[in-house]
Amino acid sequence: MFKIGIILTPDSRSRAYIQKLIANNFVPDKIIFMNDKRELEKYDEKIVEQSKKNSFDITTSVEISLKDNNLDYHEFDFVNINNSKLITYLKKLDINYCIFTGGGILKNQIINSGIKFIHLHSGIVPSYRGSTTFYYSILNENRCGVTAYIMDKNLDTGDIIHQKYFLKPDHEFVDDVYDAHIRSETLIEVMKKELIQKSQFKKQVRDGETYHIIHPVLKHIALLNCLKTE
């Protein structure tokens, strides 16, 4: 039987993922929560309002979402995707795929654990590999995109499950809200269309563009672009 799990962390991305999965009746077969008990961030009312417009509440922690919906989950007291305790646990699980939400760059040991990891990358590959690619996409194309792919040992080079384009945001909360929103929306589309189960994945071409964390000046220009009225 085909089974899909998810590894959550206490960040806004995981909050969006689990809230939208629950809202759309897609409860993963296995839920793992890497929880270092960090304090929940304090958010401005405008950020909270925007997150709710995007169908999740950034102030509702992953833990609250899991407990309020009576979901079974296995918890670890660290946030490190390469931790040996997590890897040992994963090797015992009967799941085929696991949705990755964060916690570091996957090293060979976890890649070779027997489970295939799915990443929702906020960039259309191979043109936008690397970090903060949504900002570069806003600057270059006035839009953003997400690629769902199977993770391998290289950066954003795995087999493509699905790609989806989005309009650029009309607000400034790109890191906390927009990024989590477009990734989670793509995840829900993947689940609705059963694209993981169909396993009709597309190989990536080797050539592409890899970006690094955007310079503050370029980030500011991208944010001004978002707030600009046509």
Secondary structure, DSSP 8 states (H G I E B T S, - for coil): ---EEEEE-SSHHHHHHHHHHHHTT---SEEEEE----------HHHHHHHHHTT--TTS-HHHHHHHTT---EEESS--TT-HHHHHHHHT---SEEEE--SS---HHHHTSS-EEEEEESS-TTTSEESSHHHHHHHHHSEEEEEEEE--SSTT-S-EEEEEEEE--SSS-IIIIIHHHHHHHHHHHHHHTTHHHHT--B---S---EE-S--HHHHHHHHHHHH---
